[in-house]
Amino acid sequence: MEGHLKILSHKAFEPGNEDASAVTTASYADYPLLILSRKSQKEVARITADGNGDYRAVLPAGDYVLVAQRRARRHVSAKPQPFTVVSNQTVRVDMEIDTDHWRARSPQSVRPD
């Protein structure tokens, strides 16, 4: 299994934000991914994307789900990605994490004109 992690942050697009590079290559380590068995939902592996956002795991044939590890202090949204590994084949499973998901529903995120 291989894939690419894309970290979405709306901070880069907010007016007045001088730190437009809110997501750096070091940020990938802050968002570990878990591979769970689809049936029992037990952790099979924990992976971290490299500096380019790419990741890879060797797994036996079976049904799995890729999820973002929950963080107590971070508000993130990521849709679980179910996938199936077939012997001697590589399956691609990409993941997107929205780090500002909670702001979209927050009254503080609305700026008056």
N, C-alpha and C positions, 0 to 999 in steps of 0.2 A: 504494500500500500504506500502510495506517495501522494503528496498534495502541496497546496500553497495556502498560507495563512494571510488573509488581508484584514488589517486592522483599520476600521473606519472611525474617524474622529472629526466631528464638525467644528472643533476648536480652530482648526486650520483656516476655516472660512469665516470666522467671526471678525467683524470690523474691529480694528484696534488691537488685534492679537499679533504681537511682534514675533511670537514663537510659532511661525507657520509650519515648522517641522515638528509638530506635536508627537508624531509617531516616528521614532528612530529605529534603527536596526537593533539597538539594545532593548527596545520595547518588546520584541518577540519573546524574550525570556520571561516577561511579566505575564504572559498568557499561555500557560501550559495547556495541552490538549490531552484528553483522556480517551482511550479506546475501551469501550464496554462491550461485553458479550450482549447481543441483542436479546436473547431469551432471558437470561438471569440478571442482566444489568450490572454485572460484577466487573470491576476494573481488570482489564487484560494488560494494558500498557499505558504508560504516561510518556508523552513526547513533547519536545520543544522545537519550534521552528528555528532554522539557522538564521544568520544575518540577512539573508535574502527573503526570508519568509517561507522557505521550503522545508518540508519534513518528510520522513520516510520511516516505515516500520515493517519488520518481517513478521508475518502472522501465519498461523496455520489456516487451512481452508475453513470457512465458517461465516456466520452472519454477525456483524458488528455495528456499533454506532459510535461515531466520533462526536465528542462534546467538548465544550470549553469548560475548564475547571472553574467552579464557582469560587469567587473571592469575597470575603466578608466586607472589605472596605471599598471594593470597586463595583460600580454598576455597569454591567455589560450585558449585551444581548447577543446570542448566537443560536442559530437554529441547529438542532442535532442533525447529523448527517448519517443516515443508515447506509451500509454498504455490505457487499458480499465478496469474500476472497475465494477465488478458485485456484486450485493447485497449479503452480508454474505460470501464473499470470499476475501482472501488476495492475491493480485497480487505482484509479485516481479519485481522490476525495478532497476537494477544496473546502476551506472554511472561511467565513467572514464573521468578524466580531465587531459589533457596534459599541464603542466605549461611551457614547453619549446617549444611549437609549433612554435613560431616565429623564433627560432634559427635555425631550420632545413633549412630555406630558406635564412638565413643571411650569407653573405660572411665572417663575423667574426667567424662563427661557424666552418669554415674549417681551420684545422691546417696543415701547411706545414710539410713534413717529413724531 
